[in-house]
Amino acid sequence: SSSSGTGKTTICKKLISSDKNLYLSISVTTRNKRDNEKEGVDYFFKSKKDFLNLKKQDMFLENALVFDNHYGTLKNQVINKLKHGTDVIIDIDWQGTRQINKYMEGNVVKIFLLPPSLEELAKRLSNRGSESLEEIKFRMSKAVKEIKHFEEYDYVLINNDITDTFIKINKILEVERMKLKHQISLKKFVKRLAKK
């Protein structure tokens, strides 16, 4: 997790391109598709009605209302990958992290990325070029609230440099995969799911 503009999406893409045992979960959203985005690659774009239908059918591992749009992670997408031994990265906010941690009974590794400073974050958001000044101000106010939740995470990294942060996260994954508690508890959790 991180506030918007901190670099988590870029880092997630680098991680899955370098580690064949990682899968980046694709969220469902009600927000409008941007010009450079592709259905089923960046997001699954749904109407509000379709999203709420999926929610009613208990199809989401987590879901939240963010910036007046609904976002959610499909249960079957994540669980199917875990059943086949693939680790799943989920790019979400603190609300979603809480929900997933509860559902997964703590079988998650939570990493939070911080910007080097709020000034740098504002600069990154304005460099995107796709957002108005009003949207940037709104995202900055949300970022301050988001950052306050960093203590709920296992690891907190300041993203000064994408390459350096990428290397650190790879080390975290390596260490976490070797921990016996993750190997045993995740296997038990997945076996229980397979029986459902």
MDTraj code that builds the backbone (N, CA, C; nanometers):
import mdtraj as md
import numpy as np

residues = "SER SER SER SER GLY THR GLY LYS THR THR ILE CYS LYS LYS LEU ILE SER SER ASP LYS ASN LEU TYR LEU SER ILE SER VAL THR THR ARG ASN LYS ARG ASP ASN GLU LYS GLU GLY VAL ASP TYR PHE PHE LYS SER LYS LYS ASP PHE LEU ASN LEU LYS LYS GLN ASP MET PHE LEU GLU ASN ALA LEU VAL PHE ASP ASN HIS TYR GLY THR LEU LYS ASN GLN VAL ILE ASN LYS LEU LYS HIS GLY THR ASP VAL ILE ILE ASP ILE ASP TRP GLN GLY THR ARG GLN ILE ASN LYS TYR MET GLU GLY ASN VAL VAL LYS ILE PHE LEU LEU PRO PRO SER LEU GLU GLU LEU ALA LYS ARG LEU SER ASN ARG GLY SER GLU SER LEU GLU GLU ILE LYS PHE ARG MET SER LYS ALA VAL LYS GLU ILE LYS HIS PHE GLU GLU TYR ASP TYR VAL LEU ILE ASN ASN ASP ILE THR ASP THR PHE ILE LYS ILE ASN LYS ILE LEU GLU VAL GLU ARG MET LYS LEU LYS HIS GLN ILE SER LEU LYS LYS PHE VAL LYS ARG LEU ALA LYS LYS".split()
xyz = np.array([
    [0.0835, -0.1190, 0.0000],
    [0.0000, 0.0000, 0.0000],
    [0.0875, 0.1247, 0.0000],
    [0.0272, 0.2326, -0.0445],
    [0.0897, 0.3644, -0.0361],
    [-0.0127, 0.4659, -0.0824],
    [0.0190, 0.5916, -0.0620],
    [-0.0683, 0.6947, -0.1168],
    [-0.0455, 0.7019, -0.2674],
    [-0.1398, 0.7588, -0.3379],
    [-0.1318, 0.7745, -0.4827],
    [-0.0076, 0.8558, -0.5197],
    [0.0693, 0.8069, -0.6170],
    [0.1874, 0.8798, -0.6629],
    [0.3171, 0.8396, -0.5964],
    [0.3120, 0.7395, -0.5078],
    [0.4337, 0.6986, -0.4353],
    [0.5162, 0.5969, -0.5142],
    [0.4571, 0.5345, -0.6159],
    [0.5329, 0.4435, -0.7013],
    [0.4993, 0.2973, -0.6857],
    [0.3933, 0.2634, -0.6122],
    [0.3651, 0.1219, -0.5859],
    [0.3284, 0.0442, -0.7130],
    [0.2554, 0.1070, -0.8045],
    [0.2157, 0.0361, -0.9275],
    [0.3385, 0.0039, -1.0124],
    [0.4297, 0.0994, -1.0252],
    [0.5538, 0.0780, -1.1009],
    [0.6342, -0.0357, -1.0385],
    [0.6472, -0.0337, -0.9062],
    [0.7246, -0.1373, -0.8367],
    [0.6567, -0.2733, -0.8504],
    [0.5242, -0.2783, -0.8371],
    [0.4516, -0.4046, -0.8528],
    [0.4768, -0.4654, -0.9905],
    [0.4738, -0.3837, -1.0942],
    [0.4974, -0.4325, -1.2311],
    [0.6390, -0.4850, -1.2477],
    [0.7370, -0.4159, -1.1848],
    [0.8761, -0.4629, -1.1894],
    [0.8900, -0.5978, -1.1178],
    [0.8212, -0.6119, -1.0053],
    [0.8296, -0.7361, -0.9277],
    [0.7760, -0.8553, -1.0061],
    [0.6591, -0.8404, -1.0694],
    [0.6021, -0.9551, -1.1403],
    [0.6782, -0.9869, -1.2685],
    [0.7456, -0.8864, -1.3255],
    [0.8231, -0.9161, -1.4463],
    [0.9552, -0.9851, -1.4122],
    [0.9993, -0.9742, -1.2866],
    [1.1272, -1.0363, -1.2487],
    [1.1113, -1.1665, -1.1702],
    [0.9903, -1.1954, -1.1203],
    [0.9683, -1.3143, -1.0374],
    [0.8489, -1.3917, -1.0925],
    [0.8758, -1.5055, -1.1511],
    [0.7705, -1.5857, -1.2158],
    [0.6738, -1.6499, -1.1162],
    [0.7066, -1.6447, -0.9867],
    [0.6164, -1.7001, -0.8856],
    [0.5325, -1.5905, -0.8181],
    [0.5220, -1.4764, -0.8856],
    [0.4411, -1.3660, -0.8352],
    [0.3334, -1.3321, -0.9367],
    [0.2158, -1.3004, -0.8860],
    [0.1038, -1.2588, -0.9713],
    [0.0473, -1.1303, -0.9141],
    [0.0244, -1.0321, -0.9999],
    [-0.0350, -0.9058, -0.9566],
    [-0.1851, -0.9123, -0.9782],
    [-0.2587, -0.9105, -0.8696],
    [-0.4042, -0.9160, -0.8749],
    [-0.4584, -0.7956, -0.9525],
    [-0.5592, -0.8198, -1.0336],
    [-0.6222, -0.7134, -1.1120],
    [-0.7522, -0.6745, -1.0432],
    [-0.7619, -0.5491, -1.0030],
    [-0.8797, -0.5010, -0.9303],
    [-0.9964, -0.4739, -1.0240],
    [-1.1149, -0.4813, -0.9659],
    [-1.2370, -0.4395, -1.0335],
    [-1.2619, -0.2954, -0.9893],
    [-1.2999, -0.2082, -1.0828],
    [-1.3278, -0.0686, -1.0457],
    [-1.4452, -0.0113, -1.1230],
    [-1.5063, 0.0899, -1.0638],
    [-1.6159, 0.1608, -1.1311],
    [-1.5665, 0.2917, -1.1919],
    [-1.4381, 0.3234, -1.1734],
    [-1.3889, 0.4494, -1.2295],
    [-1.3735, 0.4381, -1.3808],
    [-1.3672, 0.5523, -1.4477],
    [-1.3526, 0.5542, -1.5934],
    [-1.2144, 0.5052, -1.6353],
    [-1.2108, 0.4369, -1.7474],
    [-1.0848, 0.3862, -1.8026],
    [-1.0047, 0.5022, -1.8605],
    [-0.8758, 0.5068, -1.8272],
    [-0.7869, 0.6084, -1.8858],
    [-0.7411, 0.5603, -2.0234],
    [-0.6942, 0.6533, -2.1048],
    [-0.6558, 0.6217, -2.2437],
    [-0.5538, 0.5089, -2.2556],
    [-0.4583, 0.5048, -2.1643],
    [-0.3500, 0.4053, -2.1734],
    [-0.3833, 0.2723, -2.1052],
    [-0.5031, 0.2577, -2.0501],
    [-0.5387, 0.1379, -1.9745],
    [-0.6137, 0.0361, -2.0602],
    [-0.5939, -0.0926, -2.0242],
    [-0.6600, -0.2011, -2.0968],
    [-0.7455, -0.2842, -2.0022],
    [-0.8633, -0.3192, -2.0491],
    [-0.9558, -0.4061, -1.9748],
    [-0.8891, -0.5408, -1.9483],
    [-0.8944, -0.5864, -1.8227],
    [-0.8387, -0.7168, -1.7870],
    [-0.6882, -0.7179, -1.7702],
    [-0.6237, -0.6055, -1.7966],
    [-0.4788, -0.5941, -1.7774],
    [-0.4513, -0.4978, -1.6622],
    [-0.5089, -0.3786, -1.6716],
    [-0.4913, -0.2792, -1.5654],
    [-0.6010, -0.2921, -1.4601],
    [-0.7242, -0.3065, -1.5054],
    [-0.8416, -0.3229, -1.4189],
    [-0.9482, -0.3991, -1.4951],
    [-1.0483, -0.4459, -1.4194],
    [-1.1743, -0.4898, -1.4784],
    [-1.2697, -0.3734, -1.4554],
    [-1.3094, -0.3066, -1.5617],
    [-1.3951, -0.1883, -1.5493],
    [-1.5414, -0.2308, -1.5509],
    [-1.6146, -0.1921, -1.4455],
    [-1.7555, -0.2303, -1.4309],
    [-1.8405, -0.1077, -1.4010],
    [-1.9681, -0.1192, -1.4327],
    [-2.0623, -0.0142, -1.3920],
    [-2.0834, -0.0275, -1.2411],
    [-2.1357, 0.0769, -1.1805],
    [-2.1638, 0.0728, -1.0365],
    [-2.2621, -0.0409, -1.0057],
    [-2.3623, -0.0575, -1.0925],
    [-2.4632, -0.1621, -1.0739],
    [-2.3983, -0.3009, -1.0769],
    [-2.3113, -0.3250, -1.1758],
    [-2.2431, -0.4556, -1.1861],
    [-2.1521, -0.4802, -1.0661],
    [-2.0818, -0.3743, -1.0227],
    [-1.9929, -0.3869, -0.9073],
    [-2.0729, -0.4256, -0.7834],
    [-2.1828, -0.3541, -0.7585],
    [-2.2647, -0.3815, -0.6400],
    [-2.3282, -0.5206, -0.6464],
    [-2.3547, -0.5690, -0.7668],
    [-2.4035, -0.7064, -0.7858],
    [-2.2989, -0.8077, -0.7412],
    [-2.1743, -0.7859, -0.7832],
    [-2.0632, -0.8739, -0.7423],
    [-2.0458, -0.8715, -0.5908],
    [-2.0588, -0.7531, -0.5339],
    [-2.0454, -0.7378, -0.3887],
    [-2.1557, -0.8149, -0.3167],
    [-2.2768, -0.8048, -0.3669],
    [-2.3917, -0.8742, -0.3082],
    [-2.3717, -1.0263, -0.3130],
    [-2.3043, -1.0740, -0.4187],
    [-2.2779, -1.2176, -0.4346],
    [-2.1543, -1.2626, -0.3558],
    [-2.0954, -1.1726, -0.2754],
    [-1.9782, -1.2020, -0.1917],
    [-1.8579, -1.2477, -0.2756],
    [-1.8363, -1.1804, -0.3871],
    [-1.7283, -1.2164, -0.4790],
    [-1.5950, -1.1485, -0.4453],
    [-1.5975, -1.0521, -0.3534],
    [-1.4765, -0.9754, -0.3242],
    [-1.4059, -1.0205, -0.1969],
    [-1.2747, -1.0253, -0.2063],
    [-1.1882, -1.0492, -0.0915],
    [-1.1843, -0.9221, -0.0066],
    [-1.1853, -0.8105, -0.0754],
    [-1.1913, -0.6784, -0.0124],
    [-1.2539, -0.5842, -0.1121],
    [-1.3131, -0.4781, -0.0600],
    [-1.3631, -0.3722, -0.1482],
    [-1.3716, -0.2434, -0.0696],
    [-1.3599, -0.1332, -0.1429],
    [-1.3610, -0.0026, -0.0770],
    [-1.4079, 0.1042, -0.1739],
    [-1.4536, 0.2124, -0.1159],
    [-1.4897, 0.3309, -0.1930],
    [-1.3729, 0.4274, -0.1789],
    [-1.3050, 0.4561, -0.2917],
    [-1.1869, 0.5426, -0.2905],
    [-1.2049, 0.6498, -0.3978],
    [-1.1890, 0.7755, -0.3608],
    [-1.2066, 0.8868, -0.4554],
    [-1.3400, 0.8766, -0.5293],
    [-1.4467, 0.8422, -0.4579],
    [-1.5827, 0.8315, -0.5131],
    [-1.6000, 0.7191, -0.6149],
    [-1.5067, 0.6260, -0.6199],
    [-1.5187, 0.5087, -0.7076],
    [-1.5021, 0.3826, -0.6244],
    [-1.5699, 0.2768, -0.6668],
    [-1.5585, 0.1478, -0.5990],
    [-1.4405, 0.0696, -0.6565],
    [-1.3687, 0.0002, -0.5666],
    [-1.2588, -0.0883, -0.6052],
    [-1.2758, -0.2187, -0.5286],
    [-1.2377, -0.3292, -0.5901],
    [-1.2472, -0.4565, -0.5209],
    [-1.1510, -0.5601, -0.5785],
    [-1.1144, -0.6558, -0.4943],
    [-1.0277, -0.7672, -0.5345],
    [-1.1114, -0.8938, -0.5366],
    [-1.1134, -0.9607, -0.6501],
    [-1.1938, -1.0826, -0.6659],
    [-1.1327, -1.1987, -0.5878],
    [-1.2156, -1.2644, -0.5066],
    [-1.1694, -1.3790, -0.4261],
    [-1.1112, -1.4892, -0.5138],
    [-1.1881, -1.5299, -0.6151],
    [-1.1458, -1.6472, -0.6938],
    [-1.0125, -1.6243, -0.7639],
    [-0.9852, -1.5012, -0.8048],
    [-0.8594, -1.4694, -0.8718],
    [-0.7402, -1.4953, -0.7790],
    [-0.7512, -1.4488, -0.6549],
    [-0.6421, -1.4620, -0.5580],
    [-0.6303, -1.6056, -0.5076],
    [-0.7419, -1.6644, -0.4679],
    [-0.7408, -1.7989, -0.4094],
    [-0.6908, -1.9031, -0.5098],
    [-0.7317, -1.8921, -0.6357],
    [-0.6851, -1.9873, -0.7377],
    [-0.5339, -1.9835, -0.7534],
    [-0.4760, -1.8648, -0.7499],
    [-0.3294, -1.8525, -0.7613],
    [-0.2609, -1.9139, -0.6391],
    [-0.3139, -1.8853, -0.5196],
    [-0.2547, -1.9402, -0.3974],
    [-0.2620, -2.0928, -0.3954],
    [-0.3748, -2.1472, -0.4407],
    [-0.3908, -2.2939, -0.4446],
    [-0.2849, -2.3595, -0.5326],
    [-0.2401, -2.2862, -0.6356],
    [-0.1387, -2.3397, -0.7272],
    [0.0031, -2.2973, -0.6903],
    [0.0197, -2.2427, -0.5677],
    [0.1531, -2.2115, -0.5167],
    [0.2120, -2.0793, -0.5627],
    [0.1303, -1.9935, -0.6225],
    [0.1793, -1.8635, -0.6686],
    [0.1484, -1.7566, -0.5634],
    [0.2478, -1.6756, -0.5311],
    [0.2269, -1.5642, -0.4383],
    [0.1564, -1.4512, -0.5124],
    [0.0687, -1.3819, -0.4424],
    [-0.0125, -1.2769, -0.5045],
    [0.0190, -1.1408, -0.4418],
    [0.0443, -1.0435, -0.5291],
    [0.0612, -0.9052, -0.4842],
    [-0.0721, -0.8355, -0.5058],
    [-0.1174, -0.7628, -0.4047],
    [-0.2413, -0.6872, -0.4170],
    [-0.2092, -0.5410, -0.3866],
    [-0.2324, -0.4576, -0.4858],
    [-0.2023, -0.3149, -0.4802],
    [-0.3279, -0.2437, -0.4282],
    [-0.3339, -0.2209, -0.2941],
    [-0.4551, -0.1650, -0.2337],
    [-0.4231, -0.0653, -0.1234],
    [-0.5274, 0.0011, -0.0746],
    [-0.5099, 0.0977, 0.0338],
    [-0.5228, 0.0280, 0.1695],
    [-0.5132, 0.1075, 0.2760],
    [-0.5164, 0.0523, 0.4127],
    [-0.6492, -0.0154, 0.4447],
    [-0.7597, 0.0354, 0.3892],
    [-0.8906, -0.0266, 0.4165],
    [-0.8937, -0.1696, 0.3633],
    [-0.8488, -0.1845, 0.2391],
    [-0.8445, -0.3166, 0.1765],
    [-0.7479, -0.4098, 0.2465],
    [-0.6353, -0.3543, 0.2915],
    [-0.5354, -0.4346, 0.3629],
    [-0.5956, -0.4946, 0.4896],
    [-0.6712, -0.4153, 0.5627],
    [-0.7361, -0.4654, 0.6849],
    [-0.8312, -0.5814, 0.6528],
    [-0.9103, -0.5648, 0.5475],
    [-1.0076, -0.6681, 0.5105],
    [-0.9387, -0.7973, 0.4677],
    [-0.8349, -0.7842, 0.3848],
    [-0.7631, -0.9033, 0.3368],
    [-0.6915, -0.9728, 0.4518],
    [-0.6299, -0.8963, 0.5391],
    [-0.5595, -0.9538, 0.6540],
    [-0.6556, -1.0359, 0.7397],
    [-0.7770, -0.9851, 0.7570],
    [-0.8779, -1.0568, 0.8355],
    [-0.9208, -1.1841, 0.7634],
    [-0.9518, -1.1730, 0.6343],
    [-0.9967, -1.2886, 0.5573],
    [-0.8882, -1.3958, 0.5487],
    [-0.7642, -1.3534, 0.5295],
    [-0.6516, -1.4462, 0.5135],
    [-0.5940, -1.4907, 0.6474],
    [-0.6602, -1.4521, 0.7569],
    [-0.6193, -1.4925, 0.8918],
    [-0.4725, -1.4585, 0.9195],
    [-0.4303, -1.3412, 0.8719],
    [-0.2940, -1.2950, 0.8978],
    [-0.1879, -1.3519, 0.8057],
    [-0.2256, -1.4348, 0.7080],
    [-0.1287, -1.4943, 0.6157],
    [-0.0942, -1.3981, 0.5021],
    [-0.0507, -1.2797, 0.5400],
    [-0.0123, -1.1779, 0.4424],
    [0.1153, -1.1087, 0.4891],
    [0.1874, -1.0523, 0.3946],
    [0.3027, -0.9693, 0.4256],
    [0.2631, -0.8291, 0.3804],
    [0.2581, -0.7369, 0.4757],
    [0.2086, -0.6023, 0.4472],
    [0.3257, -0.5047, 0.4358],
    [0.3347, -0.4416, 0.3171],
    [0.4425, -0.3460, 0.2908],
    [0.3798, -0.2108, 0.2589],
    [0.4288, -0.1069, 0.3244],
    [0.3785, 0.0286, 0.3001],
    [0.4912, 0.1140, 0.2442],
    [0.4633, 0.1857, 0.1350],
    [0.5620, 0.2757, 0.0750],
    [0.5293, 0.4198, 0.1112],
    [0.6301, 0.4910, 0.1569],
    [0.6165, 0.6333, 0.1877],
    [0.6894, 0.7150, 0.0808],
    [0.6372, 0.8338, 0.0496],
    [0.7121, 0.9223, -0.0404],
    [0.8278, 0.9853, 0.0368],
    [0.9313, 1.0340, -0.0326],
    [1.0430, 1.0994, 0.0381],
    [0.9956, 1.2202, 0.1186],
    [0.8939, 1.2900, 0.0662],
    [0.8353, 1.4062, 0.1351],
    [0.7016, 1.4361, 0.0688],
    [0.6203, 1.5174, 0.1348],
    [0.4921, 1.5563, 0.0756],
    [0.5142, 1.6477, -0.0451],
    [0.6211, 1.7270, -0.0416],
    [0.6542, 1.8137, -0.1555],
    [0.6873, 1.7296, -0.2783],
    [0.7656, 1.6239, -0.2574],
    [0.8018, 1.5341, -0.3673],
    [0.6778, 1.4618, -0.4206],
    [0.5886, 1.4235, -0.3305],
    [0.4654, 1.3571, -0.3721],
    [0.3808, 1.4502, -0.4598],
    [0.3673, 1.5747, -0.4187],
    [0.2909, 1.6729, -0.4977],
    [0.3534, 1.6903, -0.6360],
    [0.4867, 1.6916, -0.6402],
    [0.5584, 1.7050, -0.7683],
    [0.5312, 1.5841, -0.8583],
    [0.5367, 1.4641, -0.8006],
    [0.5104, 1.3415, -0.8780],
    [0.3686, 1.3411, -0.9337],
    [0.2724, 1.3822, -0.8516],
    [0.1330, 1.3848, -0.8962],
    [0.1133, 1.4855, -1.0092],
    [0.1785, 1.6027, -0.9986],
    [0.1621, 1.7019, -1.1057],
    [0.2361, 1.6619, -1.2324],
    [0.3439, 1.5812, -1.2191],
    [0.4178, 1.5354, -1.3369],
    [0.3414, 1.4325, -1.4192],
    [0.2394, 1.3715, -1.3592],
    [0.1574, 1.2749, -1.4328],
    [0.0901, 1.3420, -1.5524],
    [0.0507, 1.4670, -1.5331],
    [-0.0100, 1.5434, -1.6416],
    [-0.1544, 1.5093, -1.6739],
    [-0.2073, 1.4043, -1.6126],
    [-0.3434, 1.3605, -1.6465],
    [-0.4476, 1.4101, -1.5456],
    [-0.4014, 1.4827, -1.4432],
    [-0.4941, 1.5256, -1.3388],
    [-0.4947, 1.6767, -1.3231],
    [-0.6117, 1.7300, -1.2922],
    [-0.6266, 1.8745, -1.2713],
    [-0.5664, 1.9132, -1.1362],
    [-0.5475, 2.0418, -1.1180],
    [-0.4942, 2.0939, -0.9915],
    [-0.5861, 2.0564, -0.8758],
    [-0.7162, 2.0590, -0.9024],
    [-0.8159, 2.0228, -0.8007],
    [-0.8008, 1.8757, -0.7601],
    [-0.7800, 1.7875, -0.8588],
    [-0.7605, 1.6439, -0.8303],
    [-0.6326, 1.6214, -0.7511],
    [-0.5277, 1.6941, -0.7867],
    [-0.3993, 1.6798, -0.7157],
    [-0.4156, 1.7215, -0.5691],
    [-0.4839, 1.8338, -0.5449],
    [-0.5080, 1.8799, -0.4064],
    [-0.5881, 1.7762, -0.3280],
    [-0.6884, 1.7188, -0.3949],
    [-0.7716, 1.6174, -0.3310],
    [-0.6882, 1.4939, -0.2967],
    [-0.6054, 1.4491, -0.3914],
    [-0.5193, 1.3326, -0.3672],
    [-0.4169, 1.3599, -0.2567],
    [-0.3671, 1.4807, -0.2502],
    [-0.2715, 1.5171, -0.1448],
    [-0.3380, 1.5114, -0.0072],
    [-0.4627, 1.5596, 0.0029],
    [-0.5312, 1.5547, 0.1326],
    [-0.5578, 1.4101, 0.1723],
    [-0.5911, 1.3248, 0.0747],
    [-0.6118, 1.1820, 0.1011],
    [-0.4799, 1.1148, 0.1401],
    [-0.3698, 1.1571, 0.0764],
    [-0.2379, 1.0980, 0.1035],
    [-0.1991, 1.1159, 0.2494],
    [-0.2246, 1.2347, 0.3028],
    [-0.1914, 1.2629, 0.4429],
    [-0.2670, 1.1664, 0.5345],
    [-0.3949, 1.1409, 0.5041],
    [-0.4752, 1.0470, 0.5844],
    [-0.4244, 0.9040, 0.5682],
    [-0.3900, 0.8667, 0.4451],
    [-0.3414, 0.7308, 0.4148],
    [-0.2111, 0.7026, 0.4903],
    [-0.1198, 0.7976, 0.4863],
    [0.0127, 0.7809, 0.5477],
    [0.0014, 0.7535, 0.6981],
    [-0.1017, 0.8053, 0.7613],
    [-0.1200, 0.7853, 0.9055],
    [-0.1381, 0.6377, 0.9429],
    [-0.1648, 0.5525, 0.8462],
    [-0.1881, 0.4098, 0.8731],
    [-0.0631, 0.3234, 0.8562],
    [0.0523, 0.3856, 0.8347],
    [0.1735, 0.3084, 0.8071],
    [0.2101, 0.2105, 0.9182],
    [0.1728, 0.2403, 1.0426],
    [0.2101, 0.1537, 1.1546],
    [0.1368, 0.0197, 1.1542],
    [0.0351, 0.0047, 1.0694],
    [-0.0394, -0.1215, 1.0601],
    [0.0327, -0.2246, 0.9717],
    [0.1458, -0.1867, 0.9160],
    [0.2160, -0.2713, 0.8190],
    [0.3390, -0.3377, 0.8799],
    [0.3819, -0.4473, 0.8175],
    [0.4994, -0.5210, 0.8653],
    [0.6292, -0.4496, 0.8274],
    [0.6300, -0.3895, 0.7074],
    [0.7482, -0.3218, 0.6551],
    [0.7064, -0.1847, 0.6024],
    [0.7896, -0.0849, 0.6294],
    [0.7648, 0.0497, 0.5785],
    [0.8933, 0.0969, 0.5103],
    [0.8808, 0.1344, 0.3831],
    [0.9961, 0.1789, 0.3049],
    [0.9709, 0.3187, 0.2503],
    [1.0740, 0.4027, 0.2527],
    [1.0649, 0.5337, 0.1884],
    [1.1134, 0.5159, 0.0452],
    [1.0258, 0.5465, -0.0495],
    [1.0603, 0.5263, -0.1903],
    [1.1298, 0.6499, -0.2486],
    [1.2597, 0.6600, -0.2170],
    [1.3433, 0.7659, -0.2755],
    [1.3829, 0.7296, -0.4175],
    [1.4023, 0.5989, -0.4392],
    [1.4545, 0.5505, -0.5672],
    [1.3863, 0.4172, -0.5992],
    [1.3239, 0.4095, -0.7158],
    [1.2481, 0.2898, -0.7561],
    [1.3348, 0.1639, -0.7509],
    [1.4562, 0.1703, -0.8058],
    [1.5442, 0.0521, -0.8110],
    [1.5810, 0.0052, -0.6711],
    [1.6173, 0.0978, -0.5852],
    [1.6545, 0.0646, -0.4477],
    [1.5363, 0.0023, -0.3723],
    [1.4180, 0.0600, -0.3881],
    [1.2974, 0.0077, -0.3218],
    [1.2634, -0.1301, -0.3756],
    [1.2750, -0.1489, -0.5048],
    [1.2520, -0.2781, -0.5702],
    [1.3450, -0.3859, -0.5115],
    [1.4719, -0.3531, -0.4952],
    [1.5705, -0.4473, -0.4385],
    [1.5318, -0.4836, -0.2948],
    [1.4927, -0.3833, -0.2156],
    [1.4541, -0.4083, -0.0758],
    [1.3312, -0.4989, -0.0675],
    [1.2333, -0.4761, -0.1539],
    [1.1121, -0.5594, -0.1511],
    [1.1445, -0.7023, -0.1926],
    [1.2352, -0.7199, -0.2873],
    [1.2790, -0.8553, -0.3244],
    [1.3418, -0.9265, -0.2049],
    [1.4196, -0.8544, -0.1264],
    [1.4815, -0.9130, -0.0061],
    [1.3742, -0.9512, 0.0955],
    [1.2734, -0.8639, 0.1114],
    [1.1629, -0.8939, 0.2032],
    [1.0928, -1.0219, 0.1598],
    [1.0633, -1.0348, 0.0305],
    [0.9958, -1.1546, -0.0207],
    [1.0792, -1.2804, 0.0040],
    [1.2085, -1.2685, -0.0192],
    [1.2985, -1.3825, 0.0006],
    [1.2957, -1.4298, 0.1458],
    [1.3058, -1.3352, 0.2380],
    [1.3054, -1.3680, 0.3813],
    [1.1702, -1.4253, 0.4232],
    [1.0618, -1.3601, 0.3822],
    [0.9277, -1.4046, 0.4220],
    [0.8957, -1.5445, 0.3684],
    [0.9407, -1.5754, 0.2482],
    [0.9153, -1.7084, 0.1906],
    [0.9883, -1.8187, 0.2667],
    [1.0976, -1.7828, 0.3341],
    [1.1733, -1.8827, 0.4097],
    [1.1191, -1.9040, 0.5504],
    [1.0353, -1.8128, 0.5981],
    [0.9827, -1.8258, 0.7343],
    [0.8890, -1.9457, 0.7428],
    [0.9163, -2.0308, 0.8359],
    [0.8384, -2.1530, 0.8536],
    [0.6918, -2.1228, 0.8811],
    [0.6662, -2.0200, 0.9594],
    [0.5271, -1.9891, 0.9943],
    [0.4438, -1.9617, 0.8696],
    [0.5018, -1.8947, 0.7700],
    [0.4274, -1.8690, 0.6461],
    [0.4079, -1.9967, 0.5659],
    [0.5094, -2.0806, 0.5629],
    [0.5003, -2.2039, 0.4854],
    [0.3917, -2.2959, 0.5409],
    [0.3853, -2.3083, 0.6713],
    [0.2887, -2.3997, 0.7340],
    [0.1488, -2.3407, 0.7364],
    [0.1348, -2.2172, 0.7862],
    [0.0003, -2.1615, 0.8022],
    [-0.0680, -2.1354, 0.6688],
    [0.0061, -2.0954, 0.5672],
    [-0.0544, -2.0712, 0.4367],
    [-0.1005, -2.2023, 0.3734],
    [-0.0204, -2.3083, 0.3891],
    [-0.0605, -2.4389, 0.3352],
    [-0.1901, -2.4870, 0.3999],
    [-0.2002, -2.4711, 0.5323],
    [-0.3221, -2.5119, 0.6037],
    [-0.4415, -2.4289, 0.5572],
    [-0.4190, -2.2984, 0.5427],
    [-0.5257, -2.2085, 0.5005],
    [-0.5769, -2.2468, 0.3607],
    [-0.4855, -2.2703, 0.2688],
    [-0.5228, -2.3062, 0.1302],
    [-0.5935, -2.4424, 0.1275],
    [-0.5494, -2.5371, 0.2090],
    [-0.6171, -2.6687, 0.2147],
    [-0.7623, -2.6535, 0.2604],
    [-0.7840, -2.5668, 0.3605],
    [-0.9205, -2.5415, 0.4074],
    [-1.0058, -2.4813, 0.2978],
    [-0.9475, -2.3900, 0.2225],
    [-1.0208, -2.3257, 0.1124],
    [-1.0571, -2.4272, 0.0034],
    [-0.9647, -2.5187, -0.0220],
    [-0.9863, -2.6182, -0.1280],
    [-1.1038, -2.7088, -0.0954],
    [-1.1324, -2.7275, 0.0342],
    [-1.2442, -2.8135, 0.0754],
    [-1.3789, -2.7448, 0.0604],
    [-1.3780, -2.6106, 0.0494],
    [-1.5054, -2.5365, 0.0390],
    [-1.5655, -2.5513, -0.0992],
])
top = md.Topology()
chain = top.add_chain()
for i, resn in enumerate(residues, 1):
    res = top.add_residue(resn, chain, resSeq=i)
    for name in ("N", "CA", "C"):
        top.add_atom(name, md.element.get_by_symbol(name[0]), res)
traj = md.Trajectory(xyz[None], top)
